[in-house]
Amino acid sequence: MTSGFFIRAAQPMDIPAVVSVHQSAFKGFFLTRMGPAFLRVLYRGFLNDPTGVFLVACRVASPDEAVGFVAGTTAPATFFRDQLRKHWIRYLAAAFFPLLMSPSLVIQKLWSALFYRGETLPELPNAALLSSLGVLPQLQGAGLGNQLVKSFLNVCKEKGLPAVYLTTDQSDNDKANAFYQRCGFRLAGACKRPPQRILNRYLIEL
């Protein structure tokens, strides 16, 4: 365990802090540009869905304040479809103002999300997906990201999952690609997301 910090299961009270961490860690990314309301709906989905795996990192001195998080699902083939089916009104309401600001981009992304299935691996259909990992910028390099990943893998192993995979941008993303390889993930190919986004797919067997 990283000195001065610990990992625990996320709770409803953590959502505002997780959204803040996401906004700080992923400035300029599409989901960040969708705004805090959209992010709140998204992370509540990971928290409330029975297939969700959602952990936060906290300082020992401030156990109620999340400074990092990891979120994913043990059923990526159905998680995103079910989220949209059950909570489409919430997602649509949260996307209202971003739609006004950039309608073509938001519509394109939301349409793509309708068919997103977590880029599942055909050869490992029961693998869990690590969907999102973030740490406050001022704490990056302290080992929290590595500890969050290890904790996520342990939870998935305890649930009997055979493997965990993730996707991350192939280009202009050397830091993230190197990080996941240091965590023990191996490159398992690439996939394309519209319009021209190429993602590396990483896999680790448990």
C-alpha positions as CSV (number, residue, x, y, z in Angstrom):
1,M,0.0,0.0,0.0
2,T,1.3,3.4,-0.9
3,S,2.3,5.3,2.2
4,G,-0.4,7.6,3.5
5,F,-3.1,6.3,1.2
6,F,-5.5,3.4,1.1
7,I,-8.0,1.9,-1.4
8,R,-11.7,1.2,-0.6
9,A,-14.9,0.5,-2.4
10,A,-16.6,3.7,-3.8
11,Q,-19.7,5.0,-2.1
12,P,-22.4,7.4,-3.3
13,M,-20.7,10.3,-1.4
14,D,-17.6,9.8,-3.6
15,I,-19.2,10.7,-6.9
16,P,-18.5,14.5,-6.7
17,A,-14.8,13.9,-5.8
18,V,-14.5,11.3,-8.6
19,V,-15.9,13.7,-11.1
20,S,-13.5,16.4,-10.0
21,V,-10.6,13.9,-10.3
22,H,-11.7,13.0,-13.7
23,Q,-12.0,16.6,-14.9
24,S,-8.5,17.3,-13.5
25,A,-6.8,14.2,-14.9
26,F,-8.5,14.2,-18.4
27,K,-8.6,17.9,-19.4
28,G,-9.6,18.3,-23.0
29,F,-11.0,14.7,-23.4
30,F,-14.5,14.2,-24.8
31,L,-16.1,12.9,-21.6
32,T,-14.7,15.8,-19.6
33,R,-16.1,18.2,-22.2
34,M,-19.5,16.6,-21.7
35,G,-19.5,18.3,-18.3
36,P,-19.9,17.2,-14.6
37,A,-23.6,16.3,-14.9
38,F,-22.8,13.7,-17.6
39,L,-19.9,12.3,-15.6
40,R,-22.0,12.0,-12.5
41,V,-24.5,9.9,-14.4
42,L,-21.7,7.8,-15.8
43,Y,-20.0,7.0,-12.5
44,R,-23.2,6.4,-10.7
45,G,-23.7,3.7,-13.3
46,F,-20.5,2.0,-12.3
47,L,-21.5,2.4,-8.6
48,N,-25.0,1.0,-8.8
49,D,-24.8,-1.7,-11.5
50,P,-24.2,-5.2,-10.0
51,T,-21.5,-5.8,-12.5
52,G,-19.6,-2.6,-11.7
53,V,-16.2,-2.6,-10.0
54,F,-15.5,0.9,-8.6
55,L,-12.7,1.7,-6.1
56,V,-11.3,5.0,-4.8
57,A,-8.0,6.0,-3.3
58,C,-8.1,8.2,-0.2
59,R,-5.6,9.8,2.1
60,V,-5.4,8.1,5.5
61,A,-5.8,11.5,7.1
62,S,-8.9,12.2,4.9
63,P,-10.7,8.8,4.5
64,D,-13.8,10.4,3.0
65,E,-12.0,12.4,0.2
66,A,-11.3,10.4,-3.0
67,V,-8.1,11.5,-4.7
68,G,-8.0,8.7,-7.3
69,F,-10.4,6.1,-8.7
70,V,-10.7,3.1,-10.9
71,A,-14.0,1.9,-12.5
72,G,-14.9,-1.0,-14.7
73,T,-17.3,-3.8,-15.2
74,T,-17.3,-7.6,-15.1
75,A,-19.8,-7.7,-18.0
76,P,-18.6,-5.2,-20.6
77,A,-20.7,-6.8,-23.4
78,T,-23.9,-5.8,-21.7
79,F,-23.0,-3.0,-19.2
80,F,-23.1,0.0,-21.6
81,R,-26.1,-1.2,-23.4
82,D,-28.0,-1.7,-20.1
83,Q,-26.9,1.7,-18.9
84,L,-28.4,3.4,-21.9
85,R,-31.5,1.3,-21.8
86,K,-32.2,2.0,-18.2
87,H,-31.0,5.5,-17.8
88,W,-31.3,7.1,-21.3
89,I,-33.4,10.0,-20.0
90,R,-30.6,10.9,-17.5
91,Y,-27.9,10.7,-20.1
92,L,-29.9,12.7,-22.6
93,A,-30.7,15.4,-19.9
94,A,-27.0,15.5,-18.9
95,A,-26.0,16.0,-22.5
96,F,-28.4,18.8,-23.2
97,F,-26.0,21.8,-22.8
98,P,-23.0,20.0,-24.5
99,L,-25.4,19.4,-27.4
100,L,-26.1,23.1,-27.6
101,M,-22.3,23.9,-27.6
102,S,-21.2,21.2,-30.1
103,P,-24.1,19.4,-31.6
104,S,-22.4,17.5,-34.4
105,L,-19.6,16.1,-32.1
106,V,-21.9,15.2,-29.3
107,I,-24.4,13.5,-31.6
108,Q,-21.7,11.5,-33.3
109,K,-20.2,10.4,-30.0
110,L,-23.6,9.5,-28.4
111,W,-24.5,7.5,-31.5
112,S,-21.3,5.6,-31.3
113,A,-21.9,5.0,-27.6
114,L,-25.2,3.3,-28.5
115,F,-23.3,0.5,-30.1
116,Y,-20.3,0.4,-27.8
117,R,-19.7,-2.9,-26.1
118,G,-16.5,-2.3,-24.4
119,E,-14.4,-3.7,-27.3
120,T,-14.8,-7.2,-25.9
121,L,-12.3,-9.9,-26.6
122,P,-13.8,-12.8,-28.6
123,E,-11.3,-15.2,-27.3
124,L,-12.0,-14.2,-23.7
125,P,-15.7,-13.3,-23.5
126,N,-15.7,-13.4,-19.7
127,A,-12.9,-10.9,-19.2
128,A,-13.6,-7.8,-17.1
129,L,-13.1,-4.3,-18.5
130,L,-11.1,-1.7,-16.7
131,S,-12.9,1.3,-18.1
132,S,-11.5,4.4,-16.3
133,L,-8.5,5.2,-14.1
134,G,-7.7,8.6,-12.7
135,V,-5.5,10.3,-10.1
136,L,-5.3,13.9,-9.1
137,P,-2.4,15.4,-11.2
138,Q,-0.5,16.6,-8.2
139,L,-0.4,13.0,-6.9
140,Q,0.5,11.3,-10.1
141,G,3.8,9.4,-9.7
142,A,3.1,8.5,-6.1
143,G,2.1,5.0,-7.0
144,L,-1.6,5.4,-6.5
145,G,-2.4,4.4,-10.1
146,N,-0.5,1.2,-9.7
147,Q,-2.2,0.5,-6.4
148,L,-5.6,1.1,-7.9
149,V,-5.0,-1.2,-10.8
150,K,-3.7,-4.0,-8.4
151,S,-6.8,-3.6,-6.2
152,F,-9.1,-3.7,-9.3
153,L,-7.4,-6.9,-10.5
154,N,-7.7,-8.5,-7.0
155,V,-11.4,-7.8,-6.9
156,C,-11.9,-9.3,-10.4
157,K,-9.8,-12.3,-9.4
158,E,-12.0,-12.8,-6.3
159,K,-15.1,-12.7,-8.5
160,G,-13.6,-15.6,-10.6
161,L,-12.9,-13.6,-13.7
162,P,-10.2,-15.1,-16.0
163,A,-8.7,-11.8,-17.2
164,V,-9.0,-8.0,-17.3
165,Y,-8.5,-5.9,-20.4
166,L,-8.6,-2.2,-21.2
167,T,-8.2,0.2,-24.2
168,T,-6.2,3.4,-24.4
169,D,-5.2,5.7,-27.2
170,Q,-2.4,4.4,-29.4
171,S,-1.0,7.8,-30.5
172,D,0.4,10.6,-28.4
173,N,-0.2,8.5,-25.3
174,D,3.2,7.0,-24.5
175,K,2.9,7.6,-20.7
176,A,-0.4,5.6,-20.4
177,N,0.8,2.8,-22.7
178,A,4.0,2.4,-20.7
179,F,2.1,2.6,-17.4
180,Y,-0.2,-0.3,-18.2
181,Q,2.7,-2.4,-19.4
182,R,4.5,-1.8,-16.2
183,C,1.4,-3.0,-14.4
184,G,1.7,-6.3,-16.2
185,F,-0.7,-5.9,-19.1
186,R,0.4,-7.1,-22.5
187,L,-0.5,-5.6,-25.8
188,A,-3.3,-7.7,-27.3
189,G,-3.9,-5.9,-30.6
190,A,-5.6,-2.7,-31.5
191,C,-9.1,-1.5,-32.4
192,K,-10.7,1.4,-34.2
193,R,-13.2,3.8,-32.8
194,P,-14.9,6.5,-35.0
195,P,-14.0,8.7,-36.5
196,Q,-10.3,7.8,-36.8
197,R,-9.3,6.9,-33.3
198,I,-7.0,3.9,-32.9
199,L,-6.9,2.3,-29.5
200,N,-4.4,-0.2,-28.1
201,R,-6.0,-3.1,-26.3
202,Y,-4.2,-4.5,-23.3
203,L,-4.8,-7.8,-21.4
204,I,-3.7,-9.4,-18.2
205,E,-4.7,-12.9,-17.2
206,L,-5.6,-13.5,-13.6
